[in-house]
Amino acid sequence: MTAMTESVPRTGVLDRDVAMRLAATEYRRFADLLRGLAPADWATPTECPDWDVRQVAAHTLGMIEMAASVRETIRQNRAAAKRRREHGGVAIDALTGLQVDERAEMTPSEIMGRIEARRPVAARARRRSPAFVRRRRLPVAQTVGEHEETWTIGFLTDVILTCDAWMHRGDICRATGAPLELTTDHDAVLVADVVAEWAARHGEPYSLRLTGPAGGTWSHGVGGPELELDAVEFCRILSGRGTSEGPLATAVPF
């Protein structure tokens, strides 16, 4: 593989039918996790700066509602752009902050009910997004690590929206002690796609063994570092949630 250039919009490489299956399953698992939480869990701080479990769930609901409706996508993006003009910062922080603030008065029950109602709509809307739309560039550059890059709409709808929910499911499990459901037919497929994205971004030789139900073994070239760690921890490091060095310092968006 060769390192991808920032001038080329990023696109997903996962088979689209598989990507849409992952999306629907991840939404369901996220909803299942929330239903199993105790009332006190919702106020538990998470590793996401300044967000407790309820706020992580509120953000995820915001993303689901955005995915479910073109009108809501436009509304949220316009409101986030206004927020960014007024307060500065990067685009994704403006959007996620808006999602949390707009749902600040919602109770856990209201958040759970809304996610349950909108998740199948969001999954269908993502599946029905036509190819000519998915090939378009997102109008706003995205910040990944210390760099800005352009994405296609399809990279967001096919890949990132699922990875975002998956990572936040892990955040909630780590915060509350709830078990993180991991299976080879879902999580291992998602992690393998993350590995491909990571490898394309750094473009260097490596040997990687990820452990656990979501793990696997990958390599490229010769003479690179030999890495072995838990699959979920690998993804958390690439997302900026853990300490990193060498190839693991290559950021991947979630």
C-alpha positions in Angstrom: 0.0 0.0 0.0 1.0 3.6 -0.5 0.1 6.5 1.8 -3.0 8.3 0.6 -2.6 12.0 -0.3 -4.7 14.7 1.4 -5.8 16.0 -2.1 -7.7 12.9 -2.9 -11.1 12.6 -1.1 -11.3 9.6 1.1 -13.7 6.9 0.1 -14.7 3.6 1.8 -13.3 0.4 0.4 -15.6 -2.0 2.3 -18.2 -3.8 0.2 -21.3 -1.6 0.5 -23.7 -4.4 1.4 -21.4 -5.4 4.2 -21.1 -1.8 5.3 -24.9 -1.4 5.5 -25.2 -4.6 7.4 -22.7 -3.3 9.9 -24.5 0.0 10.2 -27.9 -1.7 11.1 -26.3 -4.1 13.5 -24.3 -1.4 15.3 -27.3 0.8 15.7 -29.2 -2.2 17.2 -26.3 -3.0 19.6 -26.0 0.6 20.7 -29.7 0.7 21.6 -29.5 -2.7 23.3 -26.6 -1.4 25.5 -28.6 1.7 26.5 -31.6 -0.4 27.6 -29.4 -2.4 29.9 -27.9 0.6 31.8 -28.9 1.3 35.4 -30.3 4.8 36.1 -27.1 5.9 37.8 -25.0 4.9 34.8 -26.2 7.7 32.7 -24.3 10.3 34.8 -21.0 8.4 34.7 -18.1 10.3 33.2 -16.6 8.8 30.0 -13.2 9.2 28.4 -14.8 11.7 25.9 -13.8 15.1 27.4 -16.6 16.7 29.3 -19.2 14.1 28.3 -21.0 11.7 30.6 -22.9 8.6 29.4 -26.1 10.6 28.7 -24.2 13.1 26.6 -22.4 10.4 24.6 -25.9 8.9 23.9 -27.3 12.3 23.0 -24.5 12.9 20.5 -25.1 9.4 19.0 -28.8 10.2 18.7 -27.9 13.4 17.0 -25.8 11.5 14.4 -28.6 9.0 13.9 -31.2 11.7 13.3 -28.8 13.4 10.9 -28.3 10.2 9.0 -32.1 9.6 8.9 -33.0 12.9 7.1 -31.5 15.1 4.5 -33.4 18.0 5.9 -31.9 17.3 9.4 -28.5 16.9 7.9 -28.7 20.4 6.3 -30.1 21.9 9.5 -27.5 20.5 11.7 -24.6 21.5 9.4 -25.9 25.0 9.1 -26.3 25.4 12.8 -22.9 23.9 13.4 -21.3 26.3 10.9 -22.9 29.2 12.7 -21.6 27.9 16.0 -18.1 27.5 14.6 -18.1 31.1 13.2 -19.1 32.4 16.7 -16.9 30.2 18.8 -14.1 28.9 16.5 -12.7 25.4 16.7 -12.9 22.5 14.3 -16.0 21.5 12.3 -16.6 18.1 14.0 -16.5 19.7 17.5 -19.0 22.3 16.5 -21.3 19.6 15.2 -21.1 17.2 18.1 -21.3 20.1 20.6 -24.5 21.2 18.9 -26.0 17.7 19.0 -25.3 17.4 22.8 -26.5 20.9 23.6 -29.8 20.5 21.6 -30.6 17.4 23.6 -29.5 18.6 27.0 -33.0 18.5 28.4 -33.8 15.0 27.2 -34.1 12.2 29.8 -32.4 8.9 29.4 -35.8 7.3 28.6 -36.4 10.0 25.9 -33.0 9.4 24.3 -33.5 5.6 24.3 -37.0 5.9 22.8 -35.8 8.3 20.1 -32.9 6.1 19.2 -35.1 3.1 18.9 -37.5 5.0 16.7 -35.0 6.6 14.4 -32.3 3.9 14.1 -34.1 1.8 11.4 -34.9 5.0 9.5 -31.2 6.0 9.6 -30.1 2.6 8.4 -32.5 2.6 5.5 -31.6 6.2 4.5 -27.9 5.3 4.5 -28.6 2.2 2.4 -30.7 4.1 -0.1 -28.1 7.0 -0.6 -27.4 6.9 -4.4 -23.9 6.5 -5.8 -23.8 9.9 -7.4 -24.4 11.5 -4.0 -21.9 9.3 -2.2 -19.2 10.2 -4.7 -19.5 14.0 -3.9 -17.1 15.7 -1.6 -18.2 16.8 1.8 -18.3 20.6 1.8 -16.3 21.0 5.0 -12.7 19.7 5.5 -12.4 17.2 8.3 -9.6 17.3 11.0 -7.9 13.9 11.6 -5.0 14.1 14.0 -3.2 17.3 13.2 -4.2 17.3 9.5 -7.2 18.5 7.5 -8.5 16.3 4.7 -11.4 15.9 2.4 -13.9 13.1 2.4 -16.5 11.8 0.0 -20.1 11.8 1.4 -19.9 8.0 1.0 -16.9 7.7 3.3 -19.0 9.4 6.0 -22.2 7.5 5.4 -20.8 4.1 4.7 -17.9 4.0 7.2 -17.6 6.8 9.7 -21.1 6.9 11.1 -20.8 3.2 12.0 -17.3 3.6 13.5 -18.5 6.5 15.5 -21.4 4.6 17.1 -19.1 1.6 17.6 -16.5 3.6 19.4 -19.0 5.3 21.6 -20.5 1.9 22.5 -17.1 1.0 23.8 -16.8 4.3 25.7 -20.1 3.6 27.5 -19.1 0.1 28.4 -15.7 1.2 29.7 -17.4 3.9 31.8 -20.1 1.7 33.3 -18.6 -1.7 33.4 -21.2 -3.1 31.0 -20.0 -6.0 28.8 -19.0 -5.0 25.3 -20.6 -7.4 22.8 -18.0 -8.4 20.3 -18.4 -11.0 17.5 -16.4 -12.1 14.5 -19.2 -11.5 12.0 -19.6 -7.8 13.1 -16.8 -6.3 15.1 -14.0 -8.2 13.5 -15.2 -7.0 10.1 -15.3 -3.4 11.3 -11.8 -3.7 12.8 -10.4 -5.2 9.7 -11.6 -2.2 7.7 -10.0 0.1 10.3 -6.7 -1.8 9.9 -6.9 -1.3 6.1 -7.5 2.5 6.6 -4.7 2.7 9.1 -2.3 0.8 6.8 -3.2 3.0 3.8 -2.6 6.2 5.9 0.9 5.3 7.1 2.0 3.3 4.1 4.9 1.6 5.9 5.8 -2.1 6.5 4.2 -3.6 9.5 3.2 -6.9 11.2 0.1 -6.7 13.3 -1.7 -9.2 15.5 -4.9 -8.1 17.2 -6.3 -10.3 19.9 -9.8 -10.8 21.1 -13.1 -11.7 19.3 -12.6 -8.7 16.9 -9.0 -9.5 16.2 -7.0 -10.9 13.3 -3.5 -10.9 11.8 -2.2 -8.6 9.0 1.1 -7.6 7.5 2.7 -5.6 4.7 6.2 -5.5 3.5 9.3 -6.5 5.5 11.3 -5.0 8.2 8.5 -3.2 9.9 7.6 -3.3 13.6 5.8 -6.3 15.0 2.8 -5.2 16.9 0.5 -7.2 19.2 -2.4 -5.8 21.2 -6.1 -6.1 21.9 -8.3 -5.2 18.9 -10.5 -2.7 20.7 -7.5 -1.1 22.3 -5.9 -0.8 18.9 -8.9 1.2 17.6 -9.0 3.3 20.7 -5.4 4.3 20.3 -5.9 5.2 16.7 -8.9 7.4 17.7 -6.7 9.3 20.1 -8.0 7.7 23.3 -4.7 6.1 24.3 -0.9 6.6 24.2 0.7 5.9 20.9 4.1 5.8 19.1 5.5 4.7 15.8 2.8 3.4 13.4 0.2 3.6 16.1 0.5 7.3 16.1 -1.2 7.4 12.8 -4.7 8.8 13.5 -7.8 7.1 12.0 -11.2 8.9 12.1 -14.0 7.3 14.1 
